Amino acid sequence: MGVPWVIALLLLGLAQAATPPSDEHVDEIVVTAISKTKCRIRFADRDMNDDELRRRSTEWAAGKPLRVVARASTDIKCLAKIAFKLADRGVTRIQFIEPKDLAPLPVAIPQ
């Protein structure tokens, strides 16, 4: 086996190791700001309370992937509050994404 084959196999192994987990194994929570002081967290199309967040946090802290879906316009304080809550419960791997199925926010056109 020549050097090019070894390099090719090494690159193939690294590519497979870097492959993100499939969507069916990733939990998604949706964060929206409902006022200046309140955030809404939804999981599986229903509002998530603190008890459920605490229970699920143990799974995420153990390594189950978590994706936080939030518009770029979501209040940064709201996202920070959720991230710190999760970090306090041992969750260290969070992927923040913007929803792809929502249209972009309308742009105000001066009249």
BALOBA-1460 file (C-alpha; in Angstrom, 3 decimals):
// residues 111
<rec num="1" residu="m" x="0.000" y="0.000" z="0.000"/>
<rec num="2" residu="g" x="1.558" y="3.276" z="-1.102"/>
<rec num="3" residu="v" x="1.631" y="6.596" z="0.663"/>
<rec num="4" residu="p" x="-1.203" y="8.088" z="-1.462"/>
<rec num="5" residu="w" x="-3.529" y="5.276" z="-0.328"/>
<rec num="6" residu="v" x="-2.684" y="5.833" z="3.312"/>
<rec num="7" residu="i" x="-3.359" y="9.552" z="2.956"/>
<rec num="8" residu="a" x="-6.638" y="8.874" z="1.147"/>
<rec num="9" residu="l" x="-7.785" y="6.463" z="3.864"/>
<rec num="10" residu="l" x="-6.780" y="8.934" z="6.573"/>
<rec num="11" residu="l" x="-8.737" y="11.738" z="4.885"/>
<rec num="12" residu="l" x="-11.761" y="9.477" z="4.464"/>
<rec num="13" residu="g" x="-11.645" y="8.571" z="8.156"/>
<rec num="14" residu="l" x="-11.393" y="12.216" z="9.169"/>
<rec num="15" residu="a" x="-14.291" y="13.173" z="6.902"/>
<rec num="16" residu="q" x="-16.487" y="10.507" z="8.458"/>
<rec num="17" residu="a" x="-15.498" y="11.568" z="11.976"/>
<rec num="18" residu="a" x="-16.338" y="15.202" z="11.178"/>
<rec num="19" residu="t" x="-19.761" y="14.369" z="9.748"/>
<rec num="20" residu="p" x="-22.447" y="16.063" z="11.852"/>
<rec num="21" residu="p" x="-25.025" y="13.793" z="13.482"/>
<rec num="22" residu="s" x="-28.110" y="13.024" z="11.446"/>
<rec num="23" residu="d" x="-31.129" y="15.234" z="12.092"/>
<rec num="24" residu="e" x="-33.144" y="12.400" z="13.610"/>
<rec num="25" residu="h" x="-30.800" y="12.243" z="16.642"/>
<rec num="26" residu="v" x="-30.635" y="15.990" z="17.321"/>
<rec num="27" residu="d" x="-33.024" y="17.689" z="19.736"/>
<rec num="28" residu="e" x="-34.175" y="21.119" z="18.643"/>
<rec num="29" residu="i" x="-35.546" y="23.858" z="20.840"/>
<rec num="30" residu="v" x="-36.986" y="27.049" z="19.421"/>
<rec num="31" residu="v" x="-36.335" y="30.274" z="21.319"/>
<rec num="32" residu="t" x="-38.434" y="33.400" z="20.826"/>
<rec num="33" residu="a" x="-38.589" y="36.586" z="22.839"/>
<rec num="34" residu="i" x="-42.166" y="37.346" z="23.875"/>
<rec num="35" residu="s" x="-41.341" y="40.532" z="25.786"/>
<rec num="36" residu="k" x="-38.277" y="42.434" z="26.936"/>
<rec num="37" residu="t" x="-37.937" y="40.207" z="30.001"/>
<rec num="38" residu="k" x="-39.433" y="36.864" z="28.908"/>
<rec num="39" residu="c" x="-38.297" y="34.146" z="26.524"/>
<rec num="40" residu="r" x="-40.355" y="31.275" z="25.191"/>
<rec num="41" residu="i" x="-38.705" y="27.898" z="24.709"/>
<rec num="42" residu="r" x="-40.525" y="25.342" z="22.592"/>
<rec num="43" residu="f" x="-39.656" y="21.685" z="22.212"/>
<rec num="44" residu="a" x="-41.641" y="19.276" z="20.035"/>
<rec num="45" residu="d" x="-44.193" y="22.010" z="19.187"/>
<rec num="46" residu="r" x="-45.114" y="22.789" z="22.784"/>
<rec num="47" residu="d" x="-43.892" y="25.260" z="25.380"/>
<rec num="48" residu="m" x="-41.153" y="23.925" z="27.632"/>
<rec num="49" residu="n" x="-41.249" y="24.734" z="31.348"/>
<rec num="50" residu="d" x="-38.267" y="24.866" z="33.734"/>
<rec num="51" residu="d" x="-38.853" y="21.309" z="35.010"/>
<rec num="52" residu="e" x="-38.796" y="19.839" z="31.508"/>
<rec num="53" residu="l" x="-35.742" y="21.939" z="30.606"/>
<rec num="54" residu="r" x="-33.988" y="20.598" z="33.700"/>
<rec num="55" residu="r" x="-34.861" y="16.962" z="32.818"/>
<rec num="56" residu="r" x="-33.770" y="17.280" z="29.195"/>
<rec num="57" residu="s" x="-30.589" y="19.115" z="30.198"/>
<rec num="58" residu="t" x="-29.265" y="15.916" z="31.755"/>
<rec num="59" residu="e" x="-29.510" y="14.170" z="28.363"/>
<rec num="60" residu="w" x="-27.829" y="17.087" z="26.583"/>
<rec num="61" residu="a" x="-25.115" y="17.284" z="29.247"/>
<rec num="62" residu="a" x="-24.456" y="13.572" z="28.653"/>
<rec num="63" residu="g" x="-23.681" y="14.316" z="25.001"/>
<rec num="64" residu="k" x="-26.996" y="14.223" z="23.134"/>
<rec num="65" residu="p" x="-26.805" y="16.945" z="20.438"/>
<rec num="66" residu="l" x="-28.839" y="20.100" z="20.957"/>
<rec num="67" residu="r" x="-29.745" y="22.660" z="18.347"/>
<rec num="68" residu="v" x="-31.194" y="26.047" z="19.343"/>
<rec num="69" residu="v" x="-33.302" y="27.577" z="16.585"/>
<rec num="70" residu="a" x="-33.594" y="31.364" z="16.776"/>
<rec num="71" residu="r" x="-33.925" y="34.180" z="14.301"/>
<rec num="72" residu="a" x="-30.960" y="36.489" z="14.021"/>
<rec num="73" residu="s" x="-33.292" y="39.189" z="15.349"/>
<rec num="74" residu="t" x="-34.003" y="37.280" z="18.579"/>
<rec num="75" residu="d" x="-32.990" y="39.282" z="21.623"/>
<rec num="76" residu="i" x="-29.382" y="38.444" z="22.526"/>
<rec num="77" residu="k" x="-30.237" y="38.672" z="26.240"/>
<rec num="78" residu="c" x="-32.864" y="35.987" z="25.740"/>
<rec num="79" residu="l" x="-30.404" y="33.664" z="23.990"/>
<rec num="80" residu="a" x="-27.716" y="34.378" z="26.594"/>
<rec num="81" residu="k" x="-30.149" y="33.581" z="29.407"/>
<rec num="82" residu="i" x="-30.974" y="30.198" z="27.843"/>
<rec num="83" residu="a" x="-27.308" y="29.439" z="27.077"/>
<rec num="84" residu="f" x="-26.244" y="30.227" z="30.660"/>
<rec num="85" residu="k" x="-29.096" y="28.114" z="32.075"/>
<rec num="86" residu="l" x="-27.968" y="25.190" z="29.937"/>
<rec num="87" residu="a" x="-24.292" y="25.734" z="30.784"/>
<rec num="88" residu="d" x="-25.113" y="25.793" z="34.509"/>
<rec num="89" residu="r" x="-26.679" y="22.358" z="34.009"/>
<rec num="90" residu="g" x="-23.603" y="20.949" z="32.274"/>
<rec num="91" residu="v" x="-24.590" y="21.356" z="28.621"/>
<rec num="92" residu="t" x="-21.433" y="22.244" z="26.705"/>
<rec num="93" residu="r" x="-22.311" y="21.571" z="23.051"/>
<rec num="94" residu="i" x="-25.031" y="23.802" z="21.625"/>
<rec num="95" residu="q" x="-25.511" y="24.609" z="17.961"/>
<rec num="96" residu="f" x="-27.311" y="27.898" z="17.282"/>
<rec num="97" residu="i" x="-29.065" y="28.106" z="13.914"/>
<rec num="98" residu="e" x="-31.475" y="30.436" z="12.186"/>
<rec num="99" residu="p" x="-34.699" y="28.791" z="10.986"/>
<rec num="100" residu="k" x="-34.553" y="27.938" z="7.313"/>
<rec num="101" residu="d" x="-38.285" y="27.483" z="6.797"/>
<rec num="102" residu="l" x="-39.165" y="31.051" z="7.773"/>
<rec num="103" residu="a" x="-39.069" y="33.907" z="5.328"/>
<rec num="104" residu="p" x="-36.652" y="36.708" z="6.152"/>
<rec num="105" residu="l" x="-38.007" y="39.572" z="8.179"/>
<rec num="106" residu="p" x="-39.602" y="42.296" z="6.074"/>
<rec num="107" residu="v" x="-37.475" y="45.341" z="5.416"/>
<rec num="108" residu="a" x="-39.041" y="48.728" z="6.073"/>
<rec num="109" residu="i" x="-39.192" y="50.809" z="2.933"/>
<rec num="110" residu="p" x="-39.181" y="54.569" z="3.559"/>
<rec num="111" residu="q" x="-42.075" y="56.365" z="1.925"/>
